[in-house]
Amino acid sequence: GFSDADHGSTAFEKVPEALSQLRPITVCALNGSIYGGATDLVLACDLRIAADHAQLGLTETTLAIIPGAGGTQRLPRLVGRSRAKDLILTGRKLDAAEAERIGLVNRVVAEQDVLATAMTLAEKMAQNSPLAMRKAKEAMLGSSGRPLQEAFDVEDACIKLVLRSQDAREGSRAFMEK
């Protein structure tokens, strides 16, 4: 059996955290069955588009282990603690419709449209200010789990930086010209 001393961080366990910290916005296109560690990768992405036949779940407890690449922390933040407990402790697999209903995926589309939908979403976001996108993501990540007033302080620091940028001045000017 494994003891705590036997379990060191593997390279894979670090990948979801690195993915979640990327400066660009990440969009995941799910087209198939995604379980265990692959679901940890999905949870680390900013947005998730699923094909209508997709299934996913953190199924590790059915194998006598627990999610070890951030799933026990990211899933509750996405779907709430009670739902996360249900999914992790039972190892239950979700279909795409339920995953969307509980907020685990952002959109469900037909199988043939999943990649195009993810690309269209990414292209739309790419038209936005890179600085504004980066700072919005930073504000959300940096305030997670903090008391509300501290979270507002993180947001305030991000917005002040964005408002001083050339992008914000150009965006305001374009808005006024419309």
N, C-alpha and C positions, 0 to 999 in steps of 0.2 A: 504494500500500500504506500501511498504518498504521505509524507509528513510536511508540515509547513516549510521545513528546511529544504526539502527536496524540490519545492516548486519555486523556480526562479522565473523572472520575466522572459518570455520568448520574444523573438523579433516580431512575430505576428501580433502579440498582445499590444505592441506599441503602435501598430499601423492605424487602428481606428482613431487614437488620440492625435496622431500626426495629421490624419485626414481632417479631423474636426478643426484643427488649428490652421489649416491652409488659409492664406489670405483671400484667394478667389472663392467665390461661392461654388459649392459643389452640388451637382444635380445627379441623382442616381436613377437609372432606368432599370426596373425589375421585370424580368421576363422569365419566370420559371419558379422553381422551389428554392427558397433561401432559408437555411436553418443554421443554428449555432453561431459559430464565429463569423460566417458570412452575414448574418443579421447584425452583428456588432458593427461591421463595416457600413451597412445600410443606415444604422442609427447615427453614425458619425457624420453622415452627409447632411447638408443644409436642407435640401428638398428631395422628395422621393416620389417618383412616378411609377406606378405599377400596372402591368398588364392585367386584364380582368381575370385571368386564370392563375395569377401568381399566388404563392403561399409563402408565409414566412413565420419564423418563431425562434425563440431562444429555448432550444430543446435540451440543453445540457443536463438538466436534472434527471432526465430519463436515462442518462448515461452515467449517473452517480457523480457528476461534477457540477460546477456552476458556471455561468457565463463569466469569462475571465478577461475580456478585452473591453470592458466598459459597459456592457449591457445592463448590469444591475444598477448603474448610475444614470445612463441615458434614457432607458425605457421609462422609468418613473417620471422623468422630466417631460417626456413627450405625451404620455397617456395617463399619468396619475399613478400614485403609489398603489392603490387598491387593484387597478387593472394590471399593473406590472407584476404584483404579487401573484395574481391569478395566472398570468402567462408564464412567468418564470418557475413558480413552484409546481405547476402541473406539466410544464413542457409542451403546452398546447400549441398547435399550429393554427394560424389564422389564414382565412382566405382574403383576397384583396379587398373585397367589399367591407368586411369587418375592420380590416386594418385602416381603411379610409375613415370609416365611421368613428373610430376611437382616436384618430389623429396620428396614427403610426405612419401612414403614407398621405401625401398631399392630394394626389389625384389618381384615379383609376381610369384607364382607357382600354380600347380594344388592343389585342396583341399586336396587330400590324401597325398600330399608331404609337406604341410606347416610346420608341427611340425618337421618332419625329417630334412628339410632344415634348420630350425632355430637351431636345435640341432647340425647338422653338422657344421654350421657356428660357433656356440659357442665352439665346440670341437676344431676346427681349431684355433680359437683365444686363447684357453686355452693352446696351444702349445707354444705361444709367451711368452716372459718374462713378468711376472706380473708387475714388476716395469715399464717397457717400456709402457705397455698398460695403466697403471694407469697415468703415466706422460703425455702420448699423450692425454688422455682424459682431464686431468687437463689443459694442454696447450690450448686445444680447448675451454673448459668451461671458463677458466680464462681470455681469451682474447676476448671473445664475446662482441661486442659493443664498444670496445676500439679503439682508433686511431691505425693505422697500426704500427707505431713505438713502441707504448706501447705493442701491441700484440706480436711483435717480441721479446720484452724484457721478456715477460712471457714465450714464447717458449724457449728462450735462457736459462733462469733459469732452466727450466725442462730438457732440453737436457744436460746441464752441470752436473746435478745430475745423470742422466742416464749414461752418459759416464764414470763417476767415479765408477760405480757399477761393481760387479763381473759378473753379467749377460752380460754386454756389452763386457767385456774382453773375456768371454767364447764364445759369439756370433761371435766376430771378429775372434777368433782362429778357430772356426768351419768353418767359411766362407773361411778362408785361406787354411784350410786342404782339402776343396772340390776342 
